[in-house]
Amino acid sequence: MATANNLNAETLYKVANATYKFVKGQNRLNTVIWLSLVGSLMLIDMNHKAIENLRAQNLILAKEIDKLKLNENAEETEM
């Protein structure tokens, strides 16, 4: 009976140890996946802000071009 209990205890230990190692590995994998996702979201956010800045700059340039065209047309009419 004692030998059977020792075998059961040893088997339970091995299963518990293997499960612990598996879960630990999964936690590392999950951490890597989450960090990758967070990094990707940060890059997407930075790109989104960069696109917004470019749109704002394009709008400013378009307004300046319109002003120059108006001045050019006004000068042509004066002649």
Rosetta silent file (secondary structure, phi, psi, omega in degrees, C-alpha in Angstrom):
SEQUENCE: MATANNLNAETLYKVANATYKFVKGQNRLNTVIWLSLVGSLMLIDMNHKAIENLRAQNLILAKEIDKLKLNENAEETEM
SCORE:     score description
SCORE:     0.000 S_00000001
   1 L     0.000  -40.180 -179.355    0.000    0.000    0.000 S_00000001
   2 H   -64.180  -37.248  179.776    2.824    2.393    0.841 S_00000001
   3 H   -67.045  -40.089  178.568    4.424    1.804   -2.548 S_00000001
   4 H   -63.336  -41.636  177.934    1.140    2.538   -4.338 S_00000001
   5 H   -64.789  -39.610  178.065    0.765    5.783   -2.371 S_00000001
   6 H   -63.942  -40.286  178.899    4.352    6.759   -3.217 S_00000001
   7 H   -65.978  -43.360  177.986    3.698    6.099   -6.919 S_00000001
   8 H   -62.710  -42.236  179.331    0.492    8.107   -6.824 S_00000001
   9 H   -64.396  -42.017  179.563    2.242   10.962   -5.033 S_00000001
  10 H   -64.827  -42.779  178.554    5.123   10.848   -7.503 S_00000001
  11 H   -63.766  -44.378  178.597    2.724   10.796  -10.464 S_00000001
  12 H   -61.252  -39.752  178.392    0.718   13.683   -9.010 S_00000001
  13 H   -62.273  -45.313 -179.205    3.946   15.624   -8.476 S_00000001
  14 H   -62.605  -43.662  179.280    5.033   15.023  -12.069 S_00000001
  15 H   -64.593  -44.312 -179.980    1.633   16.074  -13.418 S_00000001
  16 H   -63.426  -42.248 -179.902    1.541   19.138  -11.181 S_00000001
  17 H   -65.155  -44.187  178.917    5.095   20.092  -12.148 S_00000001
  18 H   -63.597  -40.802  179.012    4.388   19.618  -15.863 S_00000001
  19 H   -63.959  -43.746  178.853    1.170   21.642  -15.532 S_00000001
  20 H   -59.797  -46.280  179.671    3.019   24.407  -13.690 S_00000001
  21 H   -63.288  -38.905  179.414    5.718   24.547  -16.375 S_00000001
  22 H   -64.448  -48.013 -179.048    3.077   24.590  -19.113 S_00000001
  23 H   -63.543  -40.477  178.231    1.108   27.394  -17.467 S_00000001
  24 H   -60.580  -43.862  177.487    4.318   29.336  -16.810 S_00000001
  25 H   -63.950  -40.651  178.602    5.221   28.969  -20.487 S_00000001
  26 H   -64.269  -39.460  178.283    1.731   30.011  -21.517 S_00000001
  27 H   -62.532  -40.538  176.870    1.966   33.075  -19.272 S_00000001
  28 H   -63.613  -43.643  179.656    5.227   34.044  -20.942 S_00000001
  29 H   -63.159  -44.083  178.177    3.669   33.516  -24.343 S_00000001
  30 H   -62.057  -39.551  178.438    0.603   35.536  -23.359 S_00000001
  31 H   -62.656  -44.249  178.794    2.850   38.305  -22.053 S_00000001
  32 H   -62.438  -42.714  179.817    4.762   38.394  -25.332 S_00000001
  33 H   -63.630  -45.185 -179.969    1.512   38.465  -27.299 S_00000001
  34 H   -63.417  -42.347  178.856    0.079   41.276  -25.157 S_00000001
  35 H   -63.126  -38.308  177.299    3.277   43.306  -25.417 S_00000001
  36 H   -63.880  -43.073  179.334    3.230   42.839  -29.190 S_00000001
  37 H   -63.925  -44.675  179.913   -0.384   43.957  -29.353 S_00000001
  38 H   -62.424  -43.977  177.943    0.259   47.001  -27.179 S_00000001
  39 H   -60.745  -41.512  178.558    3.293   47.921  -29.282 S_00000001
  40 H   -64.431  -42.801  178.883    1.263   47.552  -32.463 S_00000001
  41 H   -63.982  -37.204  177.531   -1.532   49.710  -31.067 S_00000001
  42 H   -64.616  -41.780  178.213    0.986   52.367  -30.071 S_00000001
  43 H   -64.309  -41.840  178.417    2.432   52.376  -33.600 S_00000001
  44 H   -61.611  -42.880  179.422   -1.050   52.601  -35.099 S_00000001
  45 H   -63.442  -42.200  178.258   -1.856   55.522  -32.781 S_00000001
  46 H   -63.531  -42.025  178.745    1.384   57.289  -33.717 S_00000001
  47 H   -64.509  -39.157  179.337    0.659   56.776  -37.417 S_00000001
  48 H   -62.326  -43.316  178.584   -2.878   58.058  -36.940 S_00000001
  49 H   -65.414  -38.835  178.924   -1.559   61.226  -35.272 S_00000001
  50 H   -64.095  -39.898  178.249    1.020   61.662  -38.032 S_00000001
  51 H   -65.019  -41.818  177.488   -1.725   61.382  -40.661 S_00000001
  52 H   -61.265  -41.348  178.499   -3.823   63.968  -38.801 S_00000001
  53 H   -63.682  -41.880  178.475   -0.825   66.327  -38.716 S_00000001
  54 H   -63.935  -40.319  177.410   -0.229   65.858  -42.441 S_00000001
  55 H   -62.386  -41.552  178.367   -3.892   66.581  -43.190 S_00000001
  56 H   -63.526  -42.152  178.843   -3.706   69.760  -41.108 S_00000001
  57 H   -65.262  -39.929  178.126   -0.540   70.828  -42.935 S_00000001
  58 H   -63.015  -38.881  178.737   -2.153   70.087  -46.303 S_00000001
  59 H   -64.144  -42.906  178.483   -5.156   72.206  -45.346 S_00000001
  60 H   -63.012  -44.687  179.404   -2.874   75.113  -44.372 S_00000001
  61 H   -63.292  -40.075  179.267   -0.926   74.769  -47.628 S_00000001
  62 H   -62.066  -40.756  178.184   -4.149   74.660  -49.655 S_00000001
  63 H   -64.727  -41.788  179.153   -5.326   77.901  -48.013 S_00000001
  64 H   -64.751  -39.806  178.017   -1.960   79.568  -48.716 S_00000001
  65 H   -63.872  -41.602  177.870   -2.096   78.431  -52.353 S_00000001
  66 H   -61.453  -40.488  178.276   -5.620   79.865  -52.662 S_00000001
  67 H   -62.410  -44.388  179.734   -4.370   83.208  -51.255 S_00000001
  68 H   -62.541  -40.205  178.740   -1.500   83.259  -53.755 S_00000001
  69 H   -64.190  -41.222  178.894   -3.891   82.508  -56.612 S_00000001
  70 H   -62.993  -43.728  178.587   -6.204   85.314  -55.499 S_00000001
  71 H   -62.848  -41.412 -179.869   -3.260   87.745  -55.326 S_00000001
  72 H   -64.215  -43.226  178.586   -2.056   86.605  -58.737 S_00000001
  73 H   -65.614  -37.416  179.731   -5.522   87.055  -60.252 S_00000001
  74 H   -66.712  -38.962  178.965   -5.858   90.468  -58.631 S_00000001
  75 H   -67.324  -37.445  179.060   -2.505   91.567  -60.068 S_00000001
  76 H   -67.176  -35.385 -179.647   -3.504   90.367  -63.543 S_00000001
  77 H   -72.865  -29.751  178.764   -6.746   92.343  -63.421 S_00000001
  78 H   -67.602  -30.349 -178.880   -4.882   95.506  -62.386 S_00000001
  79 L   -74.525    0.000    0.000   -2.792   95.293  -65.529 S_00000001
